[in-house]
């Protein structure tokens, strides 16, 4: 039996691409659940204003300060059991951080890569759960 996720990836619940991407990642990393930033603004993300919080993904977990932006990548790789990839990502953080900010700022362009019905499905799925553990029995969002 799989253990409960220790980390939660927070995504913008109004961005279908963010929701779909978060669900896809959580489906591949058993230690990871996914939820929306909007549900955590008054708790784990209370120190951030809404605009700043919604500008990137965040990772929260017990006994850890919330992480945001490209720093989330390293922790997800560790949670996925990919320590070498995490070490490489750590070394590349000075490059990944501005690249992540650029990618996050251009979210409307990313929407063209994810069909509208999948974006809507992902938004609805996350809106119906405060924290969702995703299991990958087959193709997610198909």
N, C-alpha and C positions, 0 to 999 in steps of 0.2 A: 504494500500500500504506500502511495506517495505521501510525503510529509507536506504539511501546510507551508505555503510560501512565507519566507521571512522578510522579503522586500516588496514594496509596492511602487510600481511605476505610475506616476501621475501625468496625465495628458489633458490637453484642452478638450473638454467635453463637447464643445461646439464645433470643433474642427474634425470633420470626418476622416481626413487623412491621418491626423494624430491618433484618433481612436482606433482606426483600422491598423495602423502601424504598431500601436501599443499591444493590441490583441494578438497580432502576429508574433511579436517578440515574446510575450508572456506564454504563448502556446508552445514555444520552444525551450523555455527556461522554467523548469518546475519550481525553483525557489522564488519565482516572481509572480505577483498578482498585478492587476492593472485597475486603476480607478481614475476619476476625473479630478483635475486641479480644483474645480469649482467646489467639490465636496470637502476639500481639505484646506481652503483658504483661512478658516477660523481656527484651525488646529495646527497641524504640522507646518503650514506655510504662513502662519500668522505674522511673521516678521516681514513679509513681502507685500507690497501693494499689488492689487489685482493685475495691473498692466505688466508689471515685471514678472509676476508669477506665470502669467499666460504666455510669456515670450519664449518659454522653453519647457521641455519635459523636466520632471523632478523625480528623485528617488528617495523614498523614506523607508525607515525600518526601525526596529527597536534599538535603542541606545546608539543612534546615529543621527548626526545633524543632516537635515535635508540637503541633497546634492542637486545641482541643476546643470543644464547644458551638456557640453561634451564630457564633463566629469562623470555623468551617468553611464556613459559607454564603458568606462573602465570597470565600474562595479557590476554592471550587467554581465560583462565577460567573466569576471570572477565568479559570480553566481551561476554562470553557465558551465563552470568547470574548465575554463579556457585561460589558465594563468599565463601562458606564454603570450597569447594575444593581448591579455590585459597589460602585461609588462610593456609590450610594444606600443599599445595605445597610450600608456602613461608617458612613455618617452616622446610620443607625438602630440601630447596635449597642447603644447604651444601652437601647433598648426591646426589641431582639431577644434580648438575653441573658436577661432574666427570662422572656420569653415562651418561649424555648427550654427553660429549666429546667422551666417548668410543663408544657410539652408532653412532655418526657422523663419527668417524674415521673408522668404520666398514661398511660404506654404501654399498660397493660391496657385502657384505654378505646378506644385506637386499634385494637386487635385486632378490634373489631367491624366496622371498615371494610374489613378485608382478609380474604377468605374463608380458612378454616382450611387448605384444600388448598394455597393459594398460600403461606401462611406456612410450612407443612411443606416444600413444594418448595424455598423459598428457604433454609431452614435446612439442608436436605440438600445443596443445591448448594454453599453456602459451606463446609460441613463437609468436603466432598470436595476442596477446593482451598486451598492456603496463601494464594494471591493470585490473584484471578480478574479477567481482562479481559473485559468484557461487550461484545459487539457486538449491535447492534439490527437484525437482519434482518427482524423482524416484531414481534409483541407478545411481550414478555418475561413468562414465567411463565404463559402461557395454557395 
